[in-house]
């Protein structure tokens, strides 16, 4: 009886050891094995065995992580205070480095992203921050990726999400935009006046070369005035008559 109990207990111990030895790692994970404190390398995906008590396994997720960079108060190169937030996408490419070289790669990457965002935005003017957003994103991605590379972390994308301006700066930009619209309207109006004057000058030249055209224009104008049913009608003198009177006056003055 005691032998059967002993065998049963032995089987239970064996089952417990086997259960503690079996490890299952998903396709998107890797298991970093430590044997007596020394790294034995990553394992997975799938099922494998470790030595109980002697071996320790730490799972590392290889999926892309989407991390918000909290809003940062930054002073731009032209001394404008803005509040900027962003988002970064990264994933672990070297599981051993992510566990051995840094205590918490998620927290460390977040801190690097925040400090880099403040540094890069502080090196550019406000206009560049608002207009050249893609260039700033590329610079952020390059710098953050270089800093996190020793941790086995690959930063694939960084995007500036929002730039919050002070109320006074927003009002100033609105006034600037309104002034710019007024300037463009005045320029367009001036160009239209210039084109109209140019066309009128060309029309006057044509009419001067063909006096009959001038008479036709006068008659057309008279018809338009008469169509309004005005009680008074102004009849212009022909230009030839005015020229004749002017010539006669000059001849009499010479005598």
C-alpha positions in Angstrom: 0.0 0.0 0.0 2.8 2.4 1.0 4.6 1.5 -2.3 1.6 2.4 -4.3 1.3 5.7 -2.5 5.0 6.4 -3.1 4.6 5.6 -6.8 1.6 7.9 -7.0 3.4 10.7 -5.3 6.3 10.2 -7.6 4.0 10.4 -10.6 2.5 13.6 -9.3 6.0 15.2 -8.8 6.9 14.1 -12.4 3.8 15.6 -13.8 4.4 18.9 -11.9 8.0 19.0 -13.2 6.8 18.3 -16.7 4.1 21.0 -16.5 6.6 23.5 -15.2 9.0 22.6 -18.0 6.6 23.0 -20.9 6.4 26.5 -22.5 4.2 27.6 -25.4 5.1 30.8 -27.3 2.8 32.3 -29.8 3.8 33.2 -33.4 4.1 37.0 -32.5 6.2 36.2 -29.4 9.7 35.0 -28.5 10.9 33.5 -25.3 14.3 34.7 -24.0 15.8 31.8 -21.9 18.1 32.5 -18.9 20.0 29.5 -17.5 21.4 30.3 -14.1 21.3 33.9 -15.0 23.0 33.6 -18.4 21.2 34.2 -21.6 20.7 31.1 -23.7 19.0 32.9 -26.6 15.4 33.3 -27.8 13.1 30.4 -28.5 9.8 30.1 -30.3 7.3 30.2 -31.7 5.7 26.9 -30.7 6.2 24.4 -27.8 9.5 23.6 -26.1 10.9 22.5 -22.7 13.0 24.3 -20.2 14.8 23.0 -17.1 12.7 23.8 -14.0 14.4 26.0 -11.4 17.5 26.3 -13.5 15.9 28.0 -16.5 13.8 31.1 -16.5 11.9 32.4 -19.6 10.8 36.0 -20.4 8.3 36.5 -23.2 8.8 39.4 -25.6 6.0 40.6 -27.9 7.2 41.3 -31.5 4.0 43.1 -32.6 4.0 46.7 -33.6 3.3 49.0 -30.7 1.3 52.2 -31.2 2.3 54.7 -28.5 1.0 58.2 -27.9 3.6 60.8 -27.1 2.0 63.0 -24.4 1.6 66.7 -25.3 4.8 68.6 -24.8 5.2 72.4 -24.2 7.9 73.5 -26.6 9.4 76.9 -27.5 10.2 77.0 -31.2 13.2 78.6 -32.8 11.4 81.9 -33.3 10.3 82.0 -29.6 6.7 80.8 -29.9 5.3 78.6 -27.2 3.4 75.7 -28.7 1.9 72.4 -27.3 2.7 69.4 -29.5 1.7 65.8 -29.3 2.6 62.9 -31.6 2.3 59.1 -32.1 5.0 56.6 -32.7 5.0 53.1 -34.1 7.7 50.6 -33.2 8.4 46.9 -32.7 11.0 44.7 -31.1 13.4 43.1 -33.7 16.0 41.7 -31.2 14.3 40.1 -28.2 17.5 39.5 -26.3 18.6 43.1 -26.6 15.2 44.3 -25.5 15.4 42.3 -22.3 19.1 42.6 -21.5 20.1 46.1 -22.6 17.2 48.0 -21.1 15.1 47.5 -18.0 11.8 48.4 -19.6 12.0 49.1 -23.4 8.4 50.4 -23.5 9.0 53.1 -20.9 12.4 53.9 -22.3 11.1 54.3 -25.8 8.4 56.6 -24.6 10.9 58.8 -22.7 13.2 59.0 -25.7 10.3 60.0 -28.0 9.2 62.8 -25.6 12.7 64.3 -25.3 13.3 64.0 -29.0 10.0 65.7 -29.9 10.9 68.7 -27.7 14.4 68.8 -29.1 13.4 68.7 -32.8 10.5 71.1 -32.5 12.7 73.5 -30.6 15.1 73.7 -33.6 12.5 74.8 -36.2 10.4 77.9 -36.8 6.7 77.9 -36.3 6.0 78.2 -40.1 8.3 75.2 -40.7 6.5 73.2 -38.0 3.1 74.0 -39.6 4.1 73.6 -43.3 6.9 71.0 -43.4 5.2 68.4 -41.2 6.5 65.5 -43.2 10.2 66.6 -42.9 9.8 66.9 -39.1 8.2 63.4 -38.9 11.1 61.9 -40.8 13.7 63.6 -38.6 11.8 62.4 -35.5 11.7 58.9 -36.8 15.4 58.9 -37.7 16.6 60.2 -34.3 14.4 58.0 -32.2 15.2 54.9 -34.2 18.9 55.6 -33.8 18.6 56.0 -30.0 16.5 52.9 -29.5 18.5 50.7 -31.9 20.8 49.3 -29.1 17.7 48.1 -27.3 16.6 46.0 -30.3 13.7 48.3 -31.0 12.9 49.5 -34.5 10.9 52.7 -34.9 9.0 52.6 -38.2 7.0 55.8 -38.1 6.5 59.0 -36.0 3.7 61.4 -36.8 3.0 64.8 -35.2 -0.7 64.8 -34.5 -1.6 68.2 -33.3 0.1 71.6 -32.8 -1.8 73.8 -30.3 -1.0 77.5 -30.6 -1.6 80.3 -28.0 -4.8 82.3 -28.4 -2.9 85.5 -29.2 -0.9 83.7 -31.9 -4.1 82.3 -33.4 -5.6 85.8 -33.6 -2.4 87.2 -35.1 -2.4 84.5 -37.8 -6.1 85.1 -38.5 -5.3 88.8 -39.1 -2.4 87.9 -41.2 -4.5 85.6 -43.4 -7.2 88.3 -43.7 -4.6 90.9 -44.7 -3.1 88.5 -47.3 -6.6 87.9 -48.8 -7.2 91.6 -49.0 -3.8 92.1 -50.7 -4.6 89.4 -53.3 -8.0 91.0 -53.9 -6.5 94.4 -54.5 -3.9 92.9 -56.8 -6.5 91.1 -58.9 -8.6 94.3 -59.0 -5.6 96.4 -60.1 -4.8 93.8 -62.8 -8.4 93.9 -64.0 -8.3 97.8 -64.2 -5.0 97.6 -66.1 -6.4 95.1 -68.6 -9.5 97.2 -69.0 -7.5 100.4 -69.6 -5.3 98.6 -72.1 -8.4 97.4 -74.0 -10.0 100.9 -74.0 -6.7 102.4 -75.3 -6.7 99.9 -78.1 -10.4 100.6 -78.9 -9.6 104.4 -78.9 -6.8 103.8 -81.4 -9.1 101.8 -83.7 -11.8 104.5 -83.5 -9.3 107.3 -84.2 -8.2 105.5 -87.4 -11.8 104.9 -88.5 -14.1 108.0 -87.7 -17.1 106.0 -88.9 -16.6 103.6 -86.1 -16.8 106.5 -83.6 -20.1 107.7 -85.1 -21.5 104.2 -84.9 -20.5 104.0 -81.3 -22.2 107.4 -80.6 -25.4 106.2 -82.2 -25.3 103.0 -80.2 -24.9 104.9 -77.0 -27.8 107.2 -77.9 -30.0 104.2 -78.5 -29.1 102.8 -75.1 -29.9 106.1 -73.4 -33.1 106.5 -75.3 -34.2 103.0 -74.2 -34.2 104.2 -70.6 -37.0 106.7 -71.4 -35.1 109.7 -70.2 -36.6 113.1 -70.7 -33.3 114.7 -71.6 -31.1 113.5 -74.4 -27.6 114.8 -74.8 -26.5 114.8 -78.4 -22.7 114.9 -78.8 -21.0 116.9 -81.5 -19.1 114.9 -84.1 -15.4 114.9 -83.6 -14.8 116.2 -87.2 -16.8 119.3 -86.4 -14.8 120.0 -83.3 -11.6 119.5 -85.3 -12.9 121.9 -88.0 -13.8 124.6 -85.4 -10.4 124.2 -83.8 -8.6 124.6 -87.1 -10.7 127.7 -88.0 -10.0 129.2 -84.6 -6.3 128.7 -85.1 -6.4 130.3 -88.6 -8.2 133.4 -87.3 -5.6 133.7 -84.5 -2.7 133.7 -87.0 -4.4 136.6 -88.9 
